[in-house]
Amino acid sequence: MLKLAKVKAELYSSGIDVIDEIEVEYENGQTSTYKSDDLFLADPAIDKEESLSNWLANIHWNTAEELKVELFDSTTFAIDLNHLQDNTNNAKQRGNVIEMSTFETVKAGLYGYGLDTIDEIEVEYEDGQSVKYVLDDALEADPEASVEDSILGWLHQVDWDNVVEVSVETHDDDKYKIDLGLEDGEEDSEDEEDSEDEDDDDDYDADENEEDEVEEEEEGQ
């Protein structure tokens, strides 16, 4: 379901560990509320991610209109379910988001595109090594696992501290990369090097012009 995938992307981009309460409002004015402490205390064996995922799965998304979120620091924001954008950076744009880890960034990206569209995920490390998730192989190895559990289980095994690139291929053979926020620094570094090279060239040209002027003066004398 597109709405569910987009909502999960929004929530992951805010960081699910900082979410205290969620309220869903339906077209008929009815509401449904998720309270982190209540649900977690009701079943201490379940983790926050599974608790939230189970609650979201029971929402009737076809008639849901708005979702309101409150964080533990009392920050609140709303997600308009009728105007969800096609990107996963809305929480960052609101300015109400903590710095996301690479792991959370990738999860938000995958939920944003839709887990049910994913065929392969390839993760590349700093040393050039890479690991790949192939949906068919994973489900064949564990037929009882859902697509979501299979993908999230694999993501938990990745060494995210050393990841530099994540590529995804869909069932329709579309390919895309998830922005990990690592390129800005590299681009700035390249720009600085280019700028330094240009400065060196300018200095070299200036020196040549000075030498030419001196030679012309000597010839004139």
C-alpha positions as CSV (number, residue, x, y, z in Angstrom):
1,M,0.0,0.0,0.0
2,L,1.4,3.3,-1.1
3,K,0.1,5.4,1.9
4,L,1.6,2.9,4.4
5,A,4.9,2.9,2.6
6,K,5.1,6.7,2.5
7,V,4.1,7.0,6.2
8,K,6.7,4.6,7.2
9,A,9.3,6.6,5.2
10,E,8.2,9.8,7.0
11,L,8.4,8.2,10.4
12,Y,11.8,6.6,9.8
13,S,13.1,9.9,8.5
14,S,12.1,11.4,11.9
15,G,13.6,8.5,13.8
16,I,11.2,6.0,15.3
17,D,13.1,5.8,18.6
18,V,12.0,9.4,19.3
19,I,8.3,9.0,18.6
20,D,6.1,9.2,21.6
21,E,2.5,9.2,20.2
22,I,0.8,9.0,16.8
23,E,-2.8,9.8,16.0
24,V,-4.6,8.9,12.8
25,E,-7.7,10.8,11.8
26,Y,-10.2,9.2,9.4
27,E,-12.7,10.8,7.0
28,N,-15.6,10.3,9.4
29,G,-13.8,12.1,12.2
30,Q,-12.9,8.9,14.1
31,T,-9.3,8.6,15.4
32,S,-6.8,5.9,16.3
33,T,-3.9,6.5,18.6
34,Y,-0.5,4.8,19.1
35,K,1.1,5.5,22.4
36,S,4.7,4.2,22.6
37,D,4.7,3.5,26.4
38,D,1.3,1.8,26.5
39,L,1.9,-0.6,23.7
40,F,5.5,-1.4,24.7
41,L,4.5,-2.1,28.3
42,A,1.6,-4.3,27.1
43,D,4.2,-6.6,25.5
44,P,7.8,-6.0,26.8
45,A,9.1,-8.7,24.5
46,I,8.3,-6.8,21.4
47,D,10.7,-4.0,20.2
48,K,9.7,-0.5,19.2
49,E,10.0,-1.1,15.5
50,E,7.8,-4.2,15.6
51,S,5.3,-2.6,17.9
52,L,4.9,0.4,15.6
53,S,4.8,-1.7,12.4
54,N,2.0,-3.9,13.8
55,W,0.0,-0.9,14.8
56,L,0.4,0.7,11.4
57,A,-0.6,-2.5,9.6
58,N,-4.1,-2.3,11.3
59,I,-4.8,1.2,10.1
60,H,-7.5,1.5,7.4
61,W,-5.4,3.6,5.0
62,N,-8.0,4.1,2.4
63,T,-10.1,6.3,4.6
64,A,-7.2,7.8,6.7
65,E,-6.8,11.6,6.1
66,E,-4.2,12.9,8.5
67,L,-1.5,11.5,10.8
68,K,-0.2,13.6,13.7
69,V,3.0,12.7,15.4
70,E,4.4,13.8,18.8
71,L,8.0,13.2,19.8
72,F,9.4,12.7,23.3
73,D,10.8,16.3,23.2
74,S,7.2,17.5,22.7
75,T,7.8,18.4,19.0
76,T,4.7,17.8,17.0
77,F,4.0,17.6,13.2
78,A,1.3,16.4,10.9
79,I,1.5,14.2,7.8
80,D,-1.3,15.0,5.2
81,L,-2.1,11.6,3.8
82,N,-3.8,13.2,0.8
83,H,-0.7,15.1,-0.3
84,L,2.2,12.8,0.4
85,Q,5.3,13.9,-1.6
86,D,7.3,11.4,-3.6
87,N,10.5,12.0,-1.7
88,T,11.6,10.8,1.7
89,N,13.2,14.0,3.0
90,N,10.0,15.8,4.3
91,A,11.0,15.4,7.9
92,K,14.4,17.0,7.2
93,Q,12.7,19.8,5.3
94,R,10.5,20.5,8.4
95,G,13.6,20.9,10.5
96,N,12.2,18.6,13.2
97,V,14.5,15.7,12.6
98,I,17.6,14.4,14.5
99,E,20.6,13.5,12.5
100,M,19.8,10.2,10.9
101,S,22.2,7.2,10.9
102,T,23.0,5.6,7.5
103,F,20.9,2.6,8.6
104,E,17.8,4.8,9.2
105,T,18.4,6.8,6.0
106,V,18.5,3.6,4.0
107,K,15.3,2.2,5.7
108,A,13.5,5.5,5.0
109,G,14.6,5.4,1.4
110,L,13.5,1.8,0.9
111,Y,10.1,2.5,2.5
112,G,9.7,5.6,0.4
113,Y,10.1,3.7,-2.8
114,G,8.1,0.7,-1.5
115,L,9.5,-2.5,-0.1
116,D,7.2,-4.6,-2.3
117,T,8.9,-3.1,-5.4
118,I,12.4,-4.2,-4.5
119,D,14.2,-7.1,-6.2
120,E,17.8,-6.5,-5.2
121,I,19.8,-4.3,-2.9
122,E,23.6,-3.9,-3.2
123,V,25.7,-2.3,-0.5
124,E,29.2,-1.1,-1.3
125,Y,31.9,-0.7,1.5
126,E,34.8,1.8,1.7
127,D,37.3,-1.0,0.7
128,G,35.5,-1.7,-2.5
129,Q,33.8,-4.9,-1.3
130,S,30.1,-5.3,-1.7
131,V,27.2,-7.4,-0.4
132,K,23.9,-8.1,-2.2
133,Y,20.4,-8.9,-1.1
134,V,18.3,-10.9,-3.7
135,L,14.7,-11.1,-2.7
136,D,14.0,-14.5,-4.5
137,D,17.0,-16.1,-2.9
138,A,16.1,-14.7,0.6
139,L,12.5,-15.9,0.4
140,E,13.6,-19.3,-0.9
141,A,15.9,-19.7,2.2
142,D,13.1,-18.6,4.5
143,P,9.7,-19.1,2.9
144,E,7.8,-18.1,6.1
145,A,9.3,-14.6,6.2
146,S,7.4,-11.6,4.9
147,V,9.1,-9.3,2.4
148,E,9.5,-6.6,5.1
149,D,10.9,-9.0,7.7
150,S,13.3,-10.5,5.1
151,I,14.7,-7.1,4.0
152,L,14.9,-5.6,7.5
153,G,16.6,-8.7,8.8
154,W,19.3,-8.5,6.0
155,L,19.8,-4.7,6.7
156,H,20.5,-5.4,10.3
157,Q,23.5,-7.6,9.2
158,V,25.2,-4.8,7.2
159,D,28.2,-2.9,8.6
160,W,26.7,0.5,8.2
161,D,29.8,2.4,9.6
162,N,31.7,1.5,6.5
163,V,29.0,1.8,3.8
164,V,29.6,4.3,1.0
165,E,26.9,3.4,-1.5
166,V,23.5,1.6,-1.6
167,S,22.0,0.6,-5.0
168,V,18.5,-0.8,-5.5
169,E,16.9,-2.7,-8.4
170,T,13.1,-3.1,-8.7
171,H,11.0,-5.9,-10.2
172,D,10.6,-3.6,-13.2
173,D,14.4,-3.4,-13.7
174,D,14.4,0.2,-12.6
175,K,17.7,1.1,-10.8
176,Y,18.4,3.9,-8.3
177,K,20.8,4.8,-5.5
178,I,19.8,6.0,-2.0
179,D,21.4,9.3,-1.1
180,L,23.4,8.6,2.1
181,G,24.4,12.3,2.5
182,L,28.1,11.4,2.0
183,E,28.7,13.1,-1.3
184,D,28.6,16.8,-0.3
185,G,31.9,16.7,1.5
186,E,33.5,14.9,-1.4
187,E,32.1,17.4,-3.9
188,D,33.3,20.3,-1.7
189,S,36.8,18.8,-1.6
190,E,36.8,18.4,-5.4
191,D,35.6,22.0,-5.8
192,E,38.4,23.2,-3.5
193,E,41.0,21.3,-5.5
194,D,39.6,22.7,-8.8
195,S,39.7,26.2,-7.2
196,E,43.3,25.7,-6.1
197,D,44.3,24.5,-9.6
198,E,42.6,27.6,-11.1
199,D,44.5,29.9,-8.7
200,D,47.8,28.2,-9.6
201,D,47.0,28.7,-13.3
202,D,46.2,32.4,-12.7
203,D,49.4,32.9,-10.8
204,Y,51.4,31.2,-13.6
205,D,49.8,33.3,-16.2
206,A,50.5,36.5,-14.2
207,D,54.2,35.5,-13.8
208,E,54.4,34.9,-17.6
209,N,52.8,38.3,-18.3
210,E,55.3,40.1,-16.0
211,E,58.3,38.4,-17.7
212,D,57.0,39.4,-21.1
213,E,56.6,43.0,-20.0
214,V,60.2,43.1,-18.6
215,E,61.5,41.6,-21.9
216,E,59.7,44.2,-23.9
217,E,61.0,47.1,-21.8
218,E,64.6,45.8,-22.1
219,E,64.2,45.5,-25.9
220,G,62.9,49.1,-26.1
221,Q,65.9,50.4,-24.2
